[in-house]
Amino acid sequence: MDPSLSPVSSHYAIKKETWRHTVVLSFQSLGVVYGRLSTTPLYAFGSIDPCHIKSGQQIYELFSFVFWTLTIIPLLKYAFIVFKADDNGEGGTFALYSLLCRRANVGLLPSDTSATEFMHQEEGTPSKVKVESRARRAIGRYKISHYLLLLLSLLGSCLIICDGIFTPALSVYSATSNLRRSLSKLAPRFTSSENARQSVDKLCEMTLSVIPVPVACAILVCLFMLQRYGTNRIGVFFAPIVIVWLLFISGFGLYNIIHHPQILWATSPTYMFRFIKKIDITSLKLLSNIVLCIAGSEAMFADLGHFSKRSIKVTFIFLVYPALVLCYAGQAAFFSKHLGSSDDVAHLSESVTHIINCSGHLQHVFTILSLFASLVGSQATITASFSIINQCQALACFPRVKVIHTSDKVHGQVYVPDANWMLMILSLSILIGFRDISAIANATGLAIICGMLVTTCLMSLIIALQWEKNGVSLSVLFLLFFGSIEALYLSSCFLNFTKGAWCIVVLSLIFMTIMVSWHYGTIKKYEFDVENRVTVDWLTDLSPGLGVSRVPGIGFIHTNIVTGIPSFFSHFITNLPAFHQVLILLSFKSLPAAYIPKNERYLIGRIGHKEYKIYRCIVRYGYRDHVRDVNDFEDQIISSIGEFVTREERHDESLIVQEGRMIILGTNGNALVPIVGGESCQQVTDIENQNPTHTKRKKVRFVLPESSPKMNSSVRKELQELVDARESGTAYFLGHSHLKVRKGSNLLKQFLVMAYDFLDRNCRETPIGLDIPHAALLEVGMVYTI
């Protein structure tokens, strides 16, 4: 068994959520999760060209699609079914993929190979029965299915990131278009002369036509600059705006329903089937606009880790869903009665301003409120993009980027500065490049529905594997029911491929290339390290013939492999024949789980005989953990090794692996007593920023506890030697490797290696989790030929 995947408790300690906490999280979720769904009325009907509408009856049929799509997809599929497949409170395509890795042995990551076996052992006897199920055997048997599932998960992640690019541009541009219409109606009021009014109208038409894009760009820049404040602060600030917006649009929607109650008949599915019965190419294209009404549904699941399952579900069922139904019903009622009255009749602003025509002030209130709401509406997909990038990076499927955890209470709240600026630049480029709401809406609709199809496919597999009774039949029903609805919308979106949807395909291919090449390069590096590692016998028995000597102190060797000595260290020993009195081989291993409990984070073992004083420490973390951000990481490692020395002889608490016993330990041990002294100012190497900086570090010394009859003399001696080595100083060995393609390799391999090498040279350096003193850092470079 791969020791990095040894027992990990599947029951992560989470406090029971109280209703008071649920209310607080529900309030915050309005400003983050539901801003996107709440602002869809700005562009769902508004992106429809009224010329394509044949009659008012067809608008009733389109509203029937809106009503049932809102009911079936976000309410039934996500809130009541997909939410049950959360990964310890985490959502998104990679959360579903991690569940499959543990249940069907389909992982391709270096640390995935035996994860599933252990997870099944941990969950008890029922899981072992599931291992023998026909569906599990079929998926786990064929390697091609492993690759397909990984590619499917990566595709879903790429689509969420693309959604985070297009949604801000679409939401903000839709609102600034309302600003143009509002100003065009306001300007003629400043003159009474008919000739002057016509001159003002022409001037306004020329001037206001260019206003939406610059204003939208300014709003987008402000939005992305706010992201550094974190989900908690943004949610509290944005939530009141969403509440006012929902009450505003639902109130005017109710007004239109009261004046046109016939729209309520359209909630019958017969209207929807009537539309399908007489469908043609023109009417099918209309569905690509209607699918925008569920924009943000995937973000509900992807943002699950930022809040809680109950808070997101309660908010949607009791506030967001009824408000949206009222708004769309009122908008459709107005649209059907005033079809052909103006070119902007499909926009939400028209259905609202027509009611409040007697009060121009309220019209401008709506315009300002829609601007703020559109600002909030982009937040859900931006936050979801941060979560997805963090998950992909933890599972070696995305280049190294800096991840900042903005909350100590909610682990899933993250901010990724590099991704934030990338999203901003791309979103601005899309807005300036297209300058067309319909084109941006077409691309957004394709990203939305493709992402939902990926979730449907992964969820159907989880149903087949997780539910013992009738799992396969329920999985097929789930796939056919939801998949057929989403396939209908997908076909309509592809009809607009040349009208903006092509951009989603191009961006998805770019992101897929980045993710696949990074994953390929990471796997190849790991395989090279495994194939070229040396045994501990080479270090302890053969190295004396090379004149190798031991020097006082502790040497930390950072390596990706969990058995043997890394090739870069043997390369170092060959050229500089000396190493430290105590060696600690340190590895970071991600598991396909959200979190690893602190009391099960470290796996400590010994390499060779006791007199060699060579230890192995494997730091295990989930894709939501931020273990690498701990400043006192070195102290925790030494304390854990001291705990290992005292508990090593207890056979019942250890795991038998290839190199010997390994023990699961937490961050707190009592074998060594830490004494905190003053502070020292050291020049340290910031691995992420690649710059030497000065920082203050607490001086922590270790001493042995008072004499205890339970501690034998050999253990006390080894602990004392560990303390003395720490006092002598520490050194850190890092391997820097670069891939090189063998001559004669195929073009695909050459391209993937070239892409990986380019990304590796231009992304952030490997984060270690330590502020490494500059004078103690030793980097060893190697070239890997594959």
N, C-alpha and C positions, 0 to 999 in steps of 0.2 A: 504493500500500500504506500502511496505517496504520502510522506509524513506531513506535507503541508495541508493535507486534507483529512487529518485525523479529527476525532470527535469535536464537533461544533454543535452546541445546543441549538436545536431548532426553535426553541421557545425563548425568544429574546425577551428580556424582562421589560415589559411596557406597562406603565401604570394604567389602571382602568380609567377610561375617559369619563369624566363627569359631564352632566348636562350643562353646567356653567362653562366648562372648557369647550364643549361643543358649540355653544352660542358664540363664544369669542372667536373660535376658528371659523364658524359659519360667516360671521361678520367680515373677517379678514379675507375669506375665500371669495367674497363678492368682488373685492377689489383686484384679485389676481386671477382666479379661475374663470369667473363668469362674466368678466368684462367683454370677452370675445363673443360669447353667445348672446349677450344682451344687446350688442351693437349690430348684430346681423340684419335687423330690419332696415338699417341704413343702406344696404346694398343688395339684399336678396331679390326683392322686387325691383329695386331701383336700377339694377344692371340689365333689366329686360328692356328691349327696344319695343315701345308700344306698337310699332308698325307690324310686329310679328304676332300680335294678339288678334285673333279673328273676331272674337265677340266677348261680351261680358260674361257669358256662360263659361267660356274657357278660363277666365280668371277664377271662377268658382271651383273649377276642376283643379287648377293649380294650387289654390288654397287647401283643397282636400289633400293634395300631395304634401303640402307644408305641415298640416296638422298631423297626418299619420306618420310622416317622417320624423317629426319631433317626438312623437309618442313611441315609435318603434326603436329608433336608433339611440338617442341619448337616454331616454327614460327606461325602456325595457332592456335593451342590449347592455348599455354601460352601467346604469345605476343598479340594476337588479341582477345582472349575470356576470359581466366582466369584472366588476368590483370584487366578486368573490375569489378571483384569481390573483389577488394582490400578493406580493412577495414581502411578507413581514411589514405591511403597510406601504410598500412601494409599488408604483404603477409604471406603465409604459411598455413598449415592445421588448426592451431588454429584461424587464421584470418577468414577462411571460417566457422569454428565452431561458432565463436562469432557472425557472421552474421546470422547464423541459430538460435542461441539463441535469438536474438532480433526479428527475423521475424516469428518464428514458436513456440516460447514458449517451447523450448526443453531443457532449462538449468537445470542442476542438482546441480550446486554450491549453497552454502548458500545464496548468494546475487543475485541469478538468478531468483527467483520465480516470481517476478513481474516486472522484467526488460523489458520483451517483451511488456507488457501492456503499460508501460509508453513510451517506444520508439515509439510505434505505435501512441500514442496520440500526441507525439511531432512532428512526421513527417507529420501530417495533415490528411485530409479526405481520400485521395487515399489509405493510408496505412490501414485505417479502413476497406476499401472495401476488401483489401487483406486478412484481418483477417478472413473473411467469406469464403474465397476460399476453394474449396474442398481439395486441396493438403495440405493446412495449417491445416485444421481441422483433416485430417487423420494422419498427423505427430504429432500434439499436443495432440491428444486424447489418444494414447496408450503409457504407460510408458515405455514399452519395446523398443520402437523406440528411446526414449531419451537415454537409456543406450547404445543402438547400435551405435548411432551417437557419443556419447562420446568415446566409445571404438574404433570406427573407426578413430576419430581424434587423440586419443592417439597412435594408431598403426602407423598412418602417421608420427607423431612426433618421435616415436621410430625408424622408418626407416630412417628418415633424420639424426638422431644421429648416427645410424649404418653406414650410408653413410659417415659421418664425421670421422669414425674410419677406414673404408676400403679404401676410396679414397686416403688419403695421402700415405698409404702403397703401393697401386697399382701404383700411378703416379710416386713416387720417385723410386720404384724398377724397373719400366720400363725404366726410364732414366739411372739408374746405370747399367742396363744390356747393354745399348748402350755403356756405358763407357768400359765395359768388352770387347765388340767386337772391339771397337776402339783401345784399348791397345793391343789386340791380333794381330791386323794388323800392329801396330806400332813397336812392339818388334823385329821382324825378320830383320828390316832394319839396326839394329846395328851390323850385322855380314854378311860376304860374303860367308863363308864356308858353304857348304851344310850340312855337319854333325853337325856343330855348330848351324845351323839354325834349324835342326830337334830337337836338344837338347833344344834350346830356346823355340821352339813350345811346347814341352812336359812340360817344366817348367812353361810356361805361362798358359797352360791349367790347370795345377794343382793349380797354385797360383791365377789366375784370376777367377777361379770358385767360390772362397770364397769372392772375393772383393765386389760384389754388395750389399750383405746384411749389412756388417759393414758400408759401405759408406752411404747406404740408411738410416740406423739408425742414423748416425751422422747428416744427412741432416734433418731428421724428428725432432730431438731434437732442432736443430737451428730454424726450422719453428715454433714449438710451443712456443719457448722462445720469438719469435718476436711478439706474439699475444698481449702482454701487451701494445704495443705502439698504438693500436687502429686501426680501419678501415681506418681512414683518412690518416694517415701516411703510413700504409702498402699499401693502394691503390695507393698513389702517387709514392711510391718506386717500386711497382711491375708493374704498368701500362706500362712503356716503354719496359719492358721485353716482355710482352704479345704482344705489337704492333710489335716489331721486330720479334718475333716468328711467328705471323700470316703472316707477309709479307714474311718471309723466306719460310715457308712451302707452302704458296699459290703460290709463284714464281716458286718453283721447281715442284709443282703440275701442273702449267700451262705449264712448259717445257715438262713434260711427256705427257700432253694432246696434245700438238702440234706435238709430234713425234708419238703419237698413238691416232689420232682423233676418231677412231671407238668407244672409250669409251663413247662418247657423246650420241650414240644411246641408251645406257643403262639408260638414264634418262626417257625413255618411260616406263610406268607402265606395259607394256606387258612382259617385262623381269621378273618383280616381280611376275606376275600371272603365268608365265611359271615355275618359281621356286616352287610356291605353288602347281601347278598341279602335279608335279612329286616328291613331298616332301616325305621323309622317316625319320626314326629316326636319322640317321647320319646327314642329311641336316638340320633337325629341330634343332639339337644341335648348328649348326653354327649361328642361329639367336640369341642365348644367348650371343655370342660375338659381333654381330652387334648392339645389343641394347646399348652397351657401347658408341656408337657414340652420343647418346643424354644424356650421363652422365653430370649432371650439369644443366639440364633444370628445375628440381624442385627447385634447388638453386636460379635460376633466380627469381622465385616467392617468395621464403622464404626470400631472401635478399632485398626484395622490400623496406623495411623500412630504409635500410642503404643509399639508394639513392633516385631516383624518378622513377615513371613509364615511363615517357617520355625518360629519359636518358638511361634506360636499354633497352627500345624498339628500340630507334634510333641506339644505338651501335650494337645491334644484327642484325638488318635488313641491315644496310649499311656497316658493316665491318666483323663481326664474321661469319655470315651465308655465304656470298659469298666466304670468305677465306677458310672455312671448305669444301665447295662443291668442290672448285678447288683442294684442298689438297687430298681429298678422291678420286676424279676422277683420278688424276695423280697417286696416290698410287695403285689404282685398275688397271689402265692401265699397270703399270710396273709389278705388281703381275701376271697379266694374261699372259704377254709376256715372263716372266722368271720363270714360274711355274716349280718346280723341279730342279732348278739350285743350290739351297742351302737350308739348313734347316731354315735359317733366312730370306728367301725371302719375307715373309709377313710383316716384320718389316719396319717401316717408314725409318729407317736409311739406309736400303738397296736401296730404291728407290731414296734417296738423294745422297748417296755416290757413286752409280753407275754413276750418271751424272757427279759428280765432281771428278771422279777417277784420273784425271790428276793432281789434286791439293789435296794432302793429308792434307794440312793445313785446308782447308775448311771442310774436314771431321771431324776434331777435333773441329772446331768451332761449327759444328752442335751438337756434343756430349756435349760440354759445355753449349750451348744454351738450349739444351733439359733438362739438369740438372736444370738450372735456371727456365725454363718453368714449369717443374714438381713441383718445389717448390711453384710456384704461383698457379699451378693447384689444389693444395689441399686447397687453401685459401677459396674458395667459400663454400665448405661443412663445414669447421670449423666455418666460420662466421654464416652460416645458423644454425648450431647446437647451437651456443650461443643464437641466436634469439629465437629458438624454446624452449630452456630450460628457458629463461627469461619469455616467454609467459606462459609456463606450470606452472612455479612457481607462477606467478601472479594470475593464476586461480586455485590454490590449487591442482595442479596435479603433482608436483615435489617437492622433499625435499628442505629445505631452503639452498640456496647457495648464496655466495656473488656475486652481480652483479655490475660492474663498468661501468658507462656511460662515454665513451671516447670522446664524442663531445657535446658541448653546443648548437650547431646549428642543428644537426641531431639527434633527440631523439632516433632513432632506433639503433644507433651504440653502441653496448655493448660488454663488455669483462667479461667472467665468469671464474675466475682463477681456481676454483675447477673443473669445467668441462674441462678446458683446459688441466690440468694435467691428468685427467681421460682419455680423448681422446688420449693423447700422450702415456700413458702406454698401453692402449688397442691396439693402432695402432702398437706400437713396438712389442707387443706380437703376433699380427696377422702376421707381417712380419717375425719375427724369427720363429714362429711356422710353417707356411706354406712353405716359401722359394720357392714358385711356383707362377708365374704370372697367369697361367691359373686358379688355384684354387681361388686366390684372385679375379680375374676377374669374375669368376662364382658367387661368393658371392656378389660382387658389383652389378652385373647385376640384381640379384634377388631383392636387396634392391631398386634399381632404379625403376624397373618396378612396384613393389608393391606400392611404394610411389606414383607413377603416377596414379595407379588405385584408390587409396584412394582419391586423388584430383579429379579425374573424377567423382567418386560417390558423393562427397560433392558438387561439382560444378553443377552437374545435379539437385540436390535438390534445390540449390539456384536459378537456372534458372526457375524451376517449381514454386517457391514461389515469385520471384521478378518480372518476366515478366508477365504482366496481360494477354496479348493476346497470345493465343497458347502456354502458358508457359509449360504445361504438355507435349504437343507433341514435342516441341523443346527440352525439357529435355530428352525425350526418344531417340530422334534422336542423341543428343549429347552423351548419354550414350552408345548407340549401335555402333556409328561410332568409337569414340575414344576407347571405352571399348573393342571392338572386336580386334582392332589392338594391344592393350596392353595385351589382353588375349592370343593372339598368341605368343607374346614374353614371357609371363609368363609361358606358357606351355613348351617352349624351355628351360627356366631357371630351371624349376623343373626337367628336365631330367638330369641336372648336380648336383642334390641334394647331392649325395654322394661324389662329387668332389669339395667340398668347400662351396657350397650353404647352407649346413646345418648350418654353423656357424652363418649366418644371422638370421635363425629361433631361434637358441639358445639365441643369444644376444637380439633379439627382445622380446622374452619371459621374459628375465631377466629385461629389462627396463619396459616392460608392468607390470610385477609384482610390481616393485618399484612404478610406477605411480598409478596403481589401488589401491594398499595397502595404499599409502599416501592419495589419494583422499578419500578412505573409512574411514580411521582414522580421517581425518579432518572433514568429514561430521558427524561422530558419536560424536566427541567432541562437535561440534556445536549443535547437537540435544540434547546432555546431558545438555549443558549450558542453552538451551532454556527451557527444561523441569524442571530444578532445579533452575531457577532464582527466585528471590523474588521481590515483588512489592515495590514501594517507600513507601507505607503505613507501611510496616514492618520496614523500616529504620527510618521513622519520627514519627510514632505513637507507635509502640511496643517497639522500642529500648530504650526509656526512662525508661521503666520498668526494663531494664537490667542495668541501671545506665550508659548509654552511654553519654558522654560529647563531646562538640565541642571544638576544639583547633584552635588557629590562624593558618592561612596559606591556601594553595591550595593543594588539593589532586587529582592527576591524576590517574584514574582507567582504565587500559587498558583491554578491553574486546572485544570479538568477536560478542556478541549479541547486538542488536540495540534497544531492549526494556527491561525494568526491570533492576534489580540490579544483577550482576553476583554472582553465588553461592560462589566463593572463597572469595568475599568481605564480604558476610554475615558470612562465616566461620571465617574470621578475626575479625569481630565485636563481634562475640560471645565469642571469646577468649581474645581480647583486646578491651574493650568497649570504643572506642574513635575514632572520625574521624574529619576531618578538617572543618573549617568554610565555605570553598567553595569546592565543589566536582565537578569534571569534568570527566564524563564517556567518554572515548576516544575509538573510534572504527575505524579500517581501513577496508574499503570494496572495493574490486575490482569489476569493471563492465566489462561486455563483450564488451569492446570498446578499441580502441587503446589509446586514450588520453582523459583526462577530462580538459576542459579549467580552467585556474587558477581562473577566476572569478566565477566559479561554483564548486569549489573543496570542500568547507566545508558546512556541513549541521548542523546548530546550533539550539538547542531547549532547553526548560526548563522542568525539572521534578518536579512536585508538585507545591506548592505555592511559591511565590517570597521570603518569609522569609526563606525558606529552603536553597536557594542559591545552588541548584543542577542543573547542566547543562549537556546536552549531545552533544557531537561533533562527527560527522561522517565524516571521511576523505575519500573521494571517489577518486579512481585512476584507470586508465586503465592499460592494461597489458604492455604498453610501457612507462608509467610514472615512474619517479624516485622521487616521492614526499618524500619518506622516507630518501633521502639523504640530506634533507635541515637541516642546522645546527641551524637556528634560528626558528625551528619549534614551540617551546613553546611560543615564543613571538607572532607568527602569530595566535596561538590558542587564547591567551588572548585578542589580538586585535580584533579577529573575535567575541568573546563573548561580548566584549564591544560594537561592532557594532550591535550585536543582541539585546542587552538591549535597545539601542536607537531606533531601528526599530521594536520592538516587537508588538507595538500596531497597526501597519499597516496590517490590515487583508488581504488586497489584495495581499500582497507580501509573505504571509506565507502559509505553507502546514499544513492541519489538519491531525494529526496522532493520534495513540492510546494514547500517553502520553501528547499531547498538540500540540502547533504550533512549526514548524521548518522552518527556513529561510535559503535559499541558499546564501552563502556569498563567497567572494573571499579572496585573501591573503592580500589585502590592505583595511584598514578601517581608518576612521578619528575620531571615537568616543573617542579614547585614543591617546594621543600624546606620541610617544616613544622618550626617551632621552638616547643617547648612551654615556656611560661614559668610563672609562678605561677598562683594561683587568684584569681578575683574573685567577690564576692558580688553577685548581681544580682537585681532583682525581675523574675520571669518570669511569663508567663501560661501556666498549665496548661490547655491547650485542652480536655482531657477533663473536668476537674473544674470548669472555668469560674471558677477563682479565681486571683488573683495571689499567687505564693508567692516566697520567697527561696531561692535555690539557689546553690551554688558551681560555677563553670564554669572549666575550664582555659583559660588564655590561649594561643591558638595563632596564631602569626604565620607568614607565608610569605615566603620569600626565593627569589631566582633562583639556580639552580646556578651553579657557576663557569663561566667562558667556555668554550663548546664550539664547535669549527669546524662542527659539523653544524647549529647553530642560527643562522639568518640574523638580521639586525638587526631586520627588521619583526616577526618572531615574538617576539624578546626585548623589543621595545618594547611590544607588546601585553600580554605577560606582566607587565611592570613596571607598566603601567597597571592591570591587574587587581589586583596586589598593593597598589598605592597606594589603589585604590578600597576594598579590604578594610580598610585601615588607617583610612580616613575614616569607616567605620561601615556598618551594614546596616539596611535597613528591610524589613518584611514586609507585603505587601498580601493581605488575605483578603476574598473576596466572600461576603456573607451574602445569600442570595436566598430569597424565599418565593413559593410558587405561589398563583395566584388564578385561579378559573374564569371563563371568559367567560360573559356572559349568554346564555341559550338553550342551554347545553350539556345533554346528556342526564343522567339521574339517576345512571347508573353512573359517568360521568366525575366528576360532582360529588362522589359518595361517595368515590371513590378519592383525589381531590385533598384533600378534607377530612380523610380518614384519614391521608394522608401528611403534611399540614400539622400535624396534631395530634402525630404521632410525631416529626416534625422539631423541633418546639418543645420536646418533653419528653424527648428522648433526649440522649445526650452530643453535644458539639460535634465537628466534624470533627477527627480526630487528624492532626496534621501531621508528627510525627516530630521536631520541634524544640522545645527549651525556649526559647520566644520571649521576648526581653526586653520587658517591659511597655511601656517608653517607645518602642520601635521598632515596635509593632504598630499597623497601620492597617486597620480593618475598614470595608468599603464595602457598604452595604445596598441591595438592589434588590428590586422586586416583579415576578415573571414572570406575565404573563397568558396562559393557554393555552386 
